[in-house]
Amino acid sequence: MQTIPSITISNGSPVMALPLTLVVLASMLKDAFEDHKRHKSDKSENTKKCKVYDQLKDKFEDKNWMDIGVGQLVRIQSEEFVPADILLLRSSDAK
């Protein structure tokens, strides 16, 4: 609006362009930094190990959380982290 001659108070020069650009750039840098931190956090979570049952070998083997598929059986021990999207079928805990 500052470049419209009939309503300008700055003689047509865009004096708000620099502050607005700085605010937008600062916001972009902050968002990029947060996205990078989230990416690193997701990668570390997805590479955690858990015990997954292998039907061919008839035993539980270590697998990364990101490699777990639909319908696979996962053994979770006491005090162990639980991968997301797990349906608990049975628990042997007495509590």
C-alpha positions, 0 to 999 in steps of 0.5 A: 500500500505504500507504493500507491501514490494516493494513500502513501505516507512514505512518498512511494518507497516501500519502507516496510519491505526490509523489516517484513523480509527480516521477520519472514527470514527469521521465521524460516530459519527457526522452522528449518532448525526445528524440522532438522531436530525433528528429523534427527529425533525421528531417525533415532526413534525409528532405528530402535530395536525390538523383538519380532517373530520370524515364522520361517525361523520360528524365533524372535529376532531383532528388527528396527521399529521402522521395519515392523509390518502389519500383522507381525508379532512383537515381544515387548519386555518389562520397562521396554519402550513400545513402538507406535501403533501396537495392538496389545493382544496379551500381557503376562504382567501381574500388575 
